């Protein structure tokens, strides 16, 4: 089976579904083609040998968010996006005889490519939710447009989803699935893979007396570094009677060496982490604030936080889905723009609040830290909007039932032998 995904968040969701498929059918040959970026989320699976990366890939200046701004779209076009997409399409056409089915994860682009392959396919619609317009302000043209349709998905997307070769459609929540079913699309909401492997937890003793704030600045450079500086500057002057732990959970970027000059300018002093149990890569102190850097520590640290400060996409939604409210501070982008942040806030029912300035962020943060009932109320909204965990296993089961049928070709794939001509 070949999986197509188009973005960092989509790669993470695809990986969890692929891991669940691999657990169910260890000898099934699985391949992935990341349409945006280089597919770094799949590195461990590739090294372990049970997943194959196929097709051309390349980093894009917008990080896959060319739909957020004209500037990002132009940058991607100049970087060779049309040629890359054509090469990927040609690759899919070459590979189609060697796969039993395809699974598209994302939005219209992977959906169209899976449909155009001529093979049976499934679709995991990750980015769109009817919550963004059904519970939002309702005054924008886009809200009116979606309300008129009764779904955030568009008619041309319904048409492709309605193909006889489309055997599975899974979306992120029941409200969105219900909207698609009104248009004759047999959509399911089997659970949200984004919430798998995440859980609330008690912080270690080293953090028990601290206020705990998770910092999510994103992973696309140089925007991530700019976002980190804006978030940290917004915390200057924050008053607290107890120590404040800033848990900066990052991906591969920004790195320790990249952050050190910035932290020095802001008055942070390097020191050893207070305990090995934290798993922190580095630690800095500035007054009552202690900043811990943890690459790849999001899954572990998210459940310790009381509040999040975020300029990220997928990770922010996951944090809120745990019941932890967040504040966002949009910048120039290309990813985390004001429009992106406002859409995210509507999607999550206000469990993420978009702040217009550092002063507003400090004021809202103080209120959240001092009012546990407010945190609980917003956290409940976030959990409801993101939905239950277990989606990866359920989607893997549906893929096995509907896409990996008991054919001679599939038997050869399960046995680890390539199919014949």
C-alpha positions as CSV (number, residue, x, y, z in Angstrom):
1,X,0.0,0.0,0.0
2,X,1.2,3.5,-0.8
3,X,0.4,6.4,1.5
4,X,0.4,10.0,0.3
5,X,0.6,12.9,2.7
6,X,1.0,16.6,2.2
7,X,2.5,18.4,5.3
8,X,4.3,18.0,8.6
9,X,1.1,17.4,10.6
10,X,-0.2,15.1,7.9
11,X,3.1,13.1,8.0
12,X,2.7,12.6,11.8
13,X,-0.9,11.3,11.3
14,X,0.1,9.1,8.4
15,X,3.0,7.7,10.5
16,X,0.7,6.7,13.3
17,X,-1.7,4.9,10.9
18,X,1.2,3.2,9.2
19,X,2.6,2.0,12.6
20,X,-0.8,0.6,13.4
21,X,-1.0,-1.1,10.0
22,X,2.5,-2.6,10.6
23,X,1.5,-3.9,14.0
24,X,-1.5,-5.6,12.4
25,X,0.2,-7.0,9.3
26,X,4.0,-7.0,9.9
27,X,4.8,-8.4,6.5
28,X,2.6,-6.0,4.5
29,X,4.8,-3.8,2.3
30,X,4.2,-0.2,3.1
31,X,5.4,2.8,1.2
32,X,5.0,6.6,1.7
33,X,5.3,9.6,-0.6
34,X,5.4,12.9,1.3
35,X,4.1,15.5,-1.2
36,X,5.4,18.5,0.9
37,X,8.8,18.6,2.7
38,X,11.3,15.8,3.0
39,X,9.3,13.4,5.2
40,X,11.5,13.6,8.3
41,X,8.7,12.3,10.5
42,X,9.3,8.9,8.9
43,X,13.0,8.7,9.6
44,X,12.8,6.1,12.4
45,X,10.5,3.8,10.5
46,X,12.7,4.0,7.4
47,X,15.8,3.1,9.5
48,X,13.9,0.1,11.0
49,X,13.3,-1.1,7.5
50,X,9.5,-1.7,7.6
51,X,8.6,1.5,5.6
52,X,9.9,2.6,2.2
53,X,10.1,6.2,1.1
54,X,9.4,6.7,-2.6
55,X,9.2,9.5,-5.1
56,X,10.9,13.0,-5.3
57,X,10.7,15.4,-2.4
58,X,12.0,18.8,-1.5
59,X,11.7,21.4,1.2
60,X,9.4,24.4,0.2
61,X,10.0,28.0,1.3
62,X,6.5,28.2,2.8
63,X,6.8,24.9,4.6
64,X,3.7,23.7,2.8
65,X,1.6,26.7,3.8
66,X,1.4,28.5,0.4
67,X,-2.3,28.8,0.9
68,X,-1.7,31.2,3.8
69,X,-0.3,34.0,1.7
70,X,0.4,35.2,-1.8
71,X,4.0,35.7,-0.8
72,X,4.3,32.0,0.3
73,X,2.7,30.8,-2.9
74,X,5.0,32.9,-5.1
75,X,8.1,31.6,-3.2
76,X,7.0,28.0,-3.6
77,X,6.3,28.5,-7.3
78,X,9.7,30.0,-7.8
79,X,11.3,27.2,-5.9
80,X,9.9,24.6,-8.4
81,X,6.6,23.5,-6.9
82,X,4.9,22.8,-10.3
83,X,7.8,20.7,-11.5
84,X,8.0,18.8,-8.2
85,X,4.2,18.1,-8.2
86,X,4.5,16.8,-11.8
87,X,7.4,14.5,-10.9
88,X,5.4,13.2,-8.0
89,X,2.4,12.6,-10.2
90,X,4.6,10.7,-12.7
91,X,6.0,8.6,-9.9
92,X,2.5,7.6,-8.7
93,X,1.5,6.6,-12.2
94,X,4.7,4.4,-12.4
95,X,4.1,2.8,-9.0
96,X,0.3,2.2,-9.4
97,X,0.8,-1.4,-10.8
98,X,2.8,-2.4,-7.8
99,X,0.4,-1.3,-5.1
100,X,-3.0,-2.8,-4.1
101,X,-4.4,0.4,-2.8
102,X,-3.5,4.0,-1.8
103,X,-4.3,6.1,1.2
104,X,-4.4,9.9,0.9
105,X,-3.8,11.9,4.1
106,X,-4.4,15.6,4.0
107,X,-6.6,17.7,1.7
108,X,-7.4,18.0,-2.1
109,X,-3.9,17.4,-3.5
110,X,-3.3,13.9,-2.1
111,X,-7.0,13.1,-2.7
112,X,-6.7,14.0,-6.4
113,X,-3.5,12.1,-6.8
114,X,-4.9,8.9,-5.2
115,X,-8.0,9.2,-7.4
116,X,-6.0,9.8,-10.5
117,X,-3.9,6.7,-9.9
118,X,-6.8,4.5,-11.0
119,X,-6.4,2.3,-7.9
120,X,-8.8,1.8,-5.0
121,X,-8.1,4.4,-2.3
122,X,-9.0,5.8,1.0
123,X,-8.9,9.3,2.3
124,X,-8.1,10.7,5.7
125,X,-9.3,14.3,5.7
126,X,-7.2,16.0,8.3
127,X,-7.3,19.9,7.9
128,X,-10.9,20.7,7.6
129,X,-13.6,20.8,10.3
130,X,-17.1,22.2,10.3
131,X,-16.4,23.6,13.8
132,X,-14.4,26.4,12.1
133,X,-17.6,28.0,10.7
134,X,-20.5,26.5,12.7
135,X,-19.4,27.9,16.0
136,X,-17.3,30.9,14.8
137,X,-18.3,34.6,14.6
138,X,-20.2,33.8,11.3
139,X,-19.6,37.3,9.7
140,X,-16.8,36.5,7.3
141,X,-17.5,35.6,3.6
142,X,-15.9,32.2,4.1
143,X,-18.2,31.4,7.1
144,X,-21.3,32.3,5.0
145,X,-20.0,30.2,2.0
146,X,-19.5,27.1,4.2
147,X,-22.8,27.6,5.9
148,X,-24.5,27.8,2.5
149,X,-22.9,24.5,1.5
150,X,-23.4,22.9,4.9
151,X,-19.8,21.6,5.0
152,X,-16.3,23.1,4.9
153,X,-15.4,20.6,2.2
154,X,-16.1,21.8,-1.3
155,X,-18.3,20.3,-4.2
156,X,-15.3,19.2,-6.2
157,X,-13.9,17.4,-3.2
158,X,-17.3,15.7,-2.7
159,X,-17.2,14.6,-6.3
160,X,-13.8,12.8,-5.8
161,X,-14.8,11.4,-2.5
162,X,-17.9,10.0,-4.2
163,X,-15.8,7.9,-6.6
164,X,-16.7,4.2,-6.6
165,X,-13.0,3.5,-6.0
166,X,-13.0,5.5,-2.8
167,X,-13.5,2.8,-0.2
168,X,-12.9,4.8,3.0
169,X,-13.4,8.4,4.1
170,X,-12.4,9.4,7.6
171,X,-12.5,12.9,9.0
172,X,-11.5,14.4,12.3
173,X,-14.8,14.8,14.1
174,X,-18.5,13.7,14.0
175,X,-19.8,17.2,13.1
176,X,-17.7,17.2,9.9
177,X,-18.7,13.6,9.1
178,X,-22.4,14.5,9.5
179,X,-22.0,17.4,7.1
180,X,-20.5,15.2,4.4
181,X,-23.1,12.5,4.9
182,X,-25.8,15.1,4.1
183,X,-24.1,15.3,0.6
184,X,-24.1,11.6,0.1
185,X,-20.5,11.0,1.2
186,X,-20.2,8.0,3.6
187,X,-17.8,9.7,5.9
188,X,-16.7,8.3,9.3
189,X,-15.2,9.8,12.4
190,X,-13.3,6.8,13.9
191,X,-11.2,8.9,16.3
192,X,-8.4,11.4,16.0
193,X,-5.0,9.9,15.4
194,X,-3.5,13.2,16.5
195,X,-4.5,12.4,20.1
196,X,-2.9,8.9,20.2
197,X,0.1,8.4,22.4
198,X,-0.7,11.5,24.5
199,X,-1.9,11.6,28.1
200,X,-2.0,13.9,31.1
201,X,0.6,13.2,33.7
202,X,1.9,14.4,37.1
203,X,5.1,16.5,36.7
204,X,8.3,15.3,38.4
205,X,9.1,16.7,41.8
206,X,11.5,19.2,40.3
207,X,8.6,21.0,38.7
208,X,5.9,20.4,41.3
209,X,6.2,23.8,42.9
210,X,6.5,25.7,39.6
211,X,3.9,27.2,37.3
212,X,4.3,25.2,34.1
213,X,4.0,26.8,30.7
214,X,4.6,24.8,27.5
215,X,6.2,26.9,24.7
216,X,5.4,25.8,21.1
217,X,7.2,27.9,18.6
218,X,6.9,25.6,15.6
219,X,9.7,23.9,13.7
220,X,10.1,25.7,10.4
221,X,13.1,28.0,10.3
222,X,13.6,30.9,10.4
223,X,10.0,31.5,11.5
224,X,10.3,29.2,14.5
225,X,13.2,31.3,15.9
226,X,11.3,34.5,15.3
227,X,8.3,33.1,17.1
228,X,10.4,31.9,20.0
229,X,11.8,35.4,20.5
230,X,8.3,37.0,20.3
231,X,6.9,34.5,22.9
232,X,9.9,35.0,25.3
233,X,9.8,38.8,25.0
234,X,6.1,38.7,25.8
235,X,7.0,37.0,29.1
236,X,9.4,39.7,30.2
237,X,7.8,41.5,33.2
238,X,5.6,38.5,34.0
239,X,5.0,38.7,37.8
240,X,5.0,35.5,39.8
241,X,5.4,34.6,43.5
242,X,6.6,31.1,42.6
243,X,9.1,29.8,40.0
244,X,7.9,29.6,36.4
245,X,9.0,26.7,34.3
246,X,9.0,27.4,30.5
247,X,9.0,24.0,28.8
248,X,10.1,24.6,25.2
249,X,9.3,21.4,23.3
250,X,10.8,21.5,19.8
251,X,11.5,19.2,16.9
252,X,14.9,19.2,15.2
253,X,14.7,23.0,15.0
254,X,15.3,25.5,16.6
255,X,18.4,23.9,18.1
256,X,20.3,24.7,21.2
257,X,23.0,26.5,19.3
258,X,20.4,28.5,17.5
259,X,18.6,29.5,20.6
260,X,21.7,30.4,22.8
261,X,22.4,33.9,21.3
262,X,18.7,34.8,21.5
263,X,18.5,33.7,25.2
264,X,21.7,35.6,26.0
265,X,20.2,38.8,24.6
266,X,17.1,38.3,26.7
267,X,19.1,37.9,29.9
268,X,18.9,34.1,30.4
269,X,21.9,32.4,32.0
270,X,22.8,28.8,31.1
271,X,22.8,26.3,34.0
272,X,22.4,22.5,34.5
273,X,18.8,21.1,34.4
274,X,17.4,20.6,37.9
275,X,16.8,16.9,37.4
276,X,17.7,14.1,34.9
277,X,14.1,12.9,35.1
278,X,13.0,15.9,33.1
279,X,14.8,14.8,30.0
280,X,15.9,18.3,29.2
281,X,18.7,18.9,26.7
282,X,19.6,22.3,28.2
283,X,18.4,24.8,30.9
284,X,18.6,28.6,31.3
285,X,17.4,30.8,34.1
286,X,16.3,34.5,34.1
287,X,14.9,35.6,37.5
288,X,11.9,33.4,38.4
289,X,11.8,31.9,35.0
290,X,13.5,28.6,34.2
291,X,13.6,27.6,30.5
292,X,14.0,23.9,29.7
293,X,14.8,22.9,26.1
294,X,13.5,19.4,25.0
295,X,13.9,18.2,21.4
296,X,11.4,15.5,20.8
297,X,9.9,15.9,24.3
298,X,6.4,17.1,23.3
299,X,4.6,13.9,24.0
300,X,6.1,13.7,27.5
301,X,6.0,17.3,28.5
302,X,2.5,18.3,27.1
303,X,0.7,16.5,29.9
304,X,2.7,18.4,32.6
305,X,1.7,21.9,31.4
306,X,-1.0,24.1,32.9
307,X,-1.1,26.5,30.0
308,X,0.5,26.6,26.5
309,X,1.9,29.6,24.6
310,X,1.8,28.6,21.0
311,X,2.7,29.6,17.4
312,X,2.4,26.1,16.0
313,X,-0.3,24.1,14.2
314,X,-0.6,20.4,15.0
315,X,1.1,20.5,18.4
316,X,-1.2,23.3,19.6
317,X,-4.3,21.2,18.7
318,X,-2.8,18.2,20.4
319,X,-2.1,20.2,23.6
320,X,-5.7,21.6,23.7
321,X,-7.0,18.1,23.0
322,X,-5.4,17.1,26.3
323,X,-7.5,19.7,28.1
324,X,-4.8,22.3,28.4
325,X,-5.8,25.8,27.2
326,X,-3.4,27.9,25.1
327,X,-2.7,31.4,24.0
328,X,-1.3,32.3,20.6
329,X,0.6,35.3,19.3
330,X,0.4,35.3,15.4
331,X,3.2,36.8,13.4
332,X,4.2,37.4,9.8
333,X,4.2,33.7,8.8
334,X,4.4,32.1,6.4
335,X,2.6,29.5,8.6
336,X,1.4,31.1,11.8
337,X,-0.3,34.2,10.5
338,X,-3.3,36.1,12.0
339,X,-5.7,34.3,9.7
340,X,-4.3,30.9,10.6
341,X,-4.4,31.6,14.3
342,X,-8.0,32.9,14.2
343,X,-9.1,29.8,12.2
344,X,-7.4,27.6,14.8
345,X,-9.2,29.4,17.6
346,X,-12.6,28.9,16.0
347,X,-11.8,25.3,15.3
348,X,-11.0,24.7,19.0
349,X,-13.9,26.7,20.4
350,X,-11.7,29.4,22.0
351,X,-9.6,26.9,23.9
352,X,-6.8,28.7,22.1
353,X,-7.1,32.4,22.4
354,X,-5.5,34.6,19.8
355,X,-3.7,37.6,21.4
356,X,-3.1,40.8,19.4
357,X,-0.1,42.0,21.5
358,X,2.4,40.9,24.1
359,X,0.5,42.9,26.7
360,X,-2.7,41.1,26.0
361,X,-0.9,37.7,26.1
362,X,0.6,38.5,29.6
363,X,-2.8,39.6,30.9
364,X,-4.6,36.5,29.6
365,X,-1.8,34.2,30.9
366,X,-2.1,35.7,34.4
367,X,-5.8,35.1,34.3
368,X,-5.4,31.5,33.2
369,X,-2.8,30.7,35.8
370,X,-4.8,32.3,38.6
371,X,-8.2,30.8,37.7
372,X,-8.2,26.9,37.6
373,X,-12.0,26.9,36.9
374,X,-11.4,28.9,33.7
375,X,-8.6,26.5,32.7
376,X,-10.9,23.5,33.3
377,X,-13.7,25.1,31.3
378,X,-11.6,25.8,28.2
379,X,-9.8,22.5,28.6
380,X,-13.2,20.7,28.4
381,X,-14.0,22.5,25.2
382,X,-10.6,21.5,23.7
383,X,-11.1,17.9,24.5
384,X,-14.5,17.8,23.0
385,X,-13.4,19.6,19.8
386,X,-10.3,17.3,19.2
387,X,-12.2,14.1,20.0
388,X,-11.1,10.8,21.4
389,X,-7.9,8.9,20.9
390,X,-7.6,5.5,19.3
391,X,-8.1,6.7,15.8
392,X,-4.9,5.2,14.4
393,X,-5.9,1.6,15.4
394,X,-9.5,2.1,14.2
395,X,-8.4,3.5,10.8
396,X,-5.9,0.7,10.4
397,X,-8.6,-1.8,11.0
398,X,-10.8,-0.1,8.4
399,X,-8.0,0.0,5.9
400,X,-7.4,-3.7,6.3
401,X,-11.1,-4.4,5.8
402,X,-11.8,-2.1,2.9
403,X,-8.5,-1.6,1.0
404,X,-6.3,-4.6,1.7
405,X,-8.6,-7.2,0.3
406,X,-7.8,-10.9,0.1
407,X,-6.5,-11.0,-3.5
408,X,-3.6,-12.8,-5.0
409,X,-1.7,-9.6,-5.3
410,X,-2.3,-8.7,-1.7
411,X,-1.2,-12.1,-0.5
412,X,2.1,-11.6,-2.2
413,X,2.4,-8.2,-0.6
414,X,1.7,-9.7,2.8
415,X,4.3,-12.3,2.3
416,X,6.8,-9.6,1.5
417,X,7.1,-10.5,-2.2
418,X,6.6,-7.9,-4.9
419,X,3.6,-8.5,-7.2
420,X,4.0,-9.9,-10.7
421,X,3.3,-8.0,-13.9
